[in-house]
Amino acid sequence: PAPSLENFLTANVLGSRLDPIEALIRAEIRKAAAALRRKRNNDVVDFHNALTSYILVALQAATGARPVRAPFESVVDFDFEERFVFVADKLSGLSRSGRLVPLPKVLSDFIALQYVPYLRSLAAWIERSGDSELGLCIRNATNRTSSGEMPFFFFLQLDGRILRWISFSEMTIASLGLFAWP
């Protein structure tokens, strides 16, 4: 058939061949937010992991970050005033390279004004519960001047009576079942 303006306007000629249906994606995000709110007063580990997953998915969507190990490694990678993040998703061997990406104001503000204070409260709670080492590591993850023994985004895991942090991955995020993408 001869090319037409209608075919041109409806064709997906750039980027992915996937055409996500925005209404379905928005609905899944709303469902995930509701699930997160329900977890708020439940188990600390479940809530923390769900919150971390929610923010990581938002960051990946907002920045186009590739799903690699720790693309947002440190609080130092974020500029909350100018709303930028350094995304380290171009890892090759021992080198660490990436790109500077603008962040939507609402996401930048949420991380700066909600997530960072939440991590500090979590650290204090863990310290009061008797694990001063893990509490200090979490507190240091929020400190721009700290060397950072752990990443800014991490999951918690309870092994018997021992609470520890673990790195997140695409599989661990998916295993929480917070999102059911169309």
C-alpha positions in Angstrom: 0.0 0.0 0.0 1.0 3.6 -0.6 2.4 5.5 2.3 -0.2 7.7 4.0 -0.2 10.3 6.7 -2.4 8.1 8.9 0.1 5.2 8.7 3.0 7.6 9.4 1.3 9.1 12.5 0.4 5.7 13.9 3.6 3.9 13.1 6.2 3.3 15.8 9.3 4.1 13.9 11.6 5.2 16.8 12.7 3.4 19.9 11.0 0.3 21.2 8.4 -1.6 19.3 6.4 -1.8 22.5 3.6 0.8 22.8 2.7 0.8 26.5 -0.9 1.8 27.1 -0.5 4.8 29.4 -3.8 4.3 31.2 -2.9 0.8 32.2 0.5 1.9 33.4 -1.0 4.8 35.4 -3.5 2.3 37.0 -0.7 -0.1 38.0 1.2 2.8 39.6 -1.9 3.8 41.5 -2.3 0.1 42.6 1.3 0.0 43.7 0.9 3.2 45.7 -2.2 1.8 47.4 -0.3 -1.4 48.3 2.5 0.6 49.6 0.2 2.6 51.9 -1.3 -0.6 53.2 2.1 -1.9 54.1 3.0 1.3 56.0 1.9 0.0 59.4 2.8 -3.6 58.9 6.2 -5.3 58.9 9.2 -2.9 58.8 11.1 -5.1 56.3 8.1 -5.5 53.9 7.4 -1.8 54.0 11.0 -0.8 53.5 11.4 -3.2 50.5 8.1 -2.0 48.9 9.0 1.7 49.4 12.5 1.1 47.9 11.0 -0.8 45.0 8.5 1.9 44.3 11.1 4.6 44.3 13.5 2.6 42.1 10.8 1.9 39.5 9.9 5.6 39.5 13.6 6.5 39.1 14.0 4.0 36.2 10.9 5.3 34.5 11.9 9.0 35.0 15.5 8.5 33.9 15.4 5.7 31.4 18.0 3.9 33.5 19.0 0.5 32.4 18.3 -2.3 35.0 21.9 -2.8 36.1 23.2 -3.3 39.6 22.9 -0.1 41.6 22.4 2.6 38.9 21.7 5.1 41.7 24.6 4.2 44.1 24.9 7.1 46.5 23.1 10.1 47.8 26.0 12.0 46.4 24.7 11.1 42.9 21.7 13.3 43.5 21.4 17.0 43.2 18.1 17.8 44.9 18.4 21.5 44.4 18.9 21.4 40.7 17.0 18.1 40.4 19.6 16.0 38.6 20.9 12.5 39.2 24.0 10.8 38.0 22.9 7.4 36.6 25.7 4.8 36.6 24.1 2.4 34.1 27.0 2.1 31.7 29.3 -0.2 33.7 32.1 -1.8 31.9 34.8 -3.7 33.8 36.2 -1.7 36.6 35.2 1.7 35.2 32.1 3.5 36.3 30.5 5.8 33.8 27.1 7.1 33.3 25.1 10.2 32.5 23.6 13.2 34.3 19.8 13.1 34.0 17.2 15.6 35.1 14.6 14.4 37.7 11.0 15.5 37.9 10.5 17.9 40.8 7.9 15.6 42.5 10.3 12.6 42.5 13.3 14.7 43.5 11.4 16.3 46.3 10.0 12.9 47.5 13.4 11.4 47.7 14.9 14.4 49.4 12.0 15.2 51.8 10.5 11.8 52.4 13.0 9.0 51.7 16.1 10.5 53.2 14.3 11.4 56.5 12.7 7.9 56.4 16.1 6.3 56.2 17.4 8.4 59.1 14.4 7.3 61.2 14.9 3.7 60.1 18.6 3.9 61.2 17.6 5.3 64.6 15.0 2.6 65.1 17.5 -0.1 64.2 20.1 1.4 66.5 17.6 1.4 69.4 16.8 -2.2 68.6 20.4 -3.1 69.3 22.1 -3.2 65.9 24.2 0.0 66.1 26.4 -1.2 63.1 23.6 -1.5 60.6 22.0 1.6 61.9 25.2 3.6 61.4 25.6 2.1 57.9 22.1 3.3 56.9 22.6 6.7 58.5 25.9 7.0 56.6 24.1 6.1 53.3 22.1 9.4 53.7 25.2 11.5 54.5 26.7 13.3 51.5 30.2 13.4 53.2 30.3 9.7 54.2 32.3 7.1 52.2 29.2 4.9 52.2 29.6 1.2 53.0 26.2 0.5 51.5 24.2 1.9 48.6 21.6 4.6 49.0 18.9 2.1 47.8 18.9 -1.3 49.4 16.5 -4.0 50.6 16.3 -5.4 54.1 16.3 -9.1 54.9 15.6 -10.8 58.2 17.6 -14.0 58.6 16.3 -15.5 61.8 16.7 -12.7 64.3 19.5 -10.9 62.3 18.5 -8.0 60.1 20.8 -7.2 57.2 20.8 -5.2 54.0 21.0 -6.7 50.5 21.4 -5.2 47.1 18.3 -4.9 45.0 18.0 -6.4 41.5 15.3 -6.5 38.8 14.4 -9.9 40.1 14.1 -8.9 43.8 11.9 -5.9 42.8 9.7 -8.2 40.7 9.5 -10.8 43.4 7.7 -8.3 45.7 4.7 -8.3 43.3 4.2 -4.5 43.8 3.8 -4.0 40.1 1.9 -6.1 37.6 2.9 -4.4 34.3 0.5 -4.6 31.3 
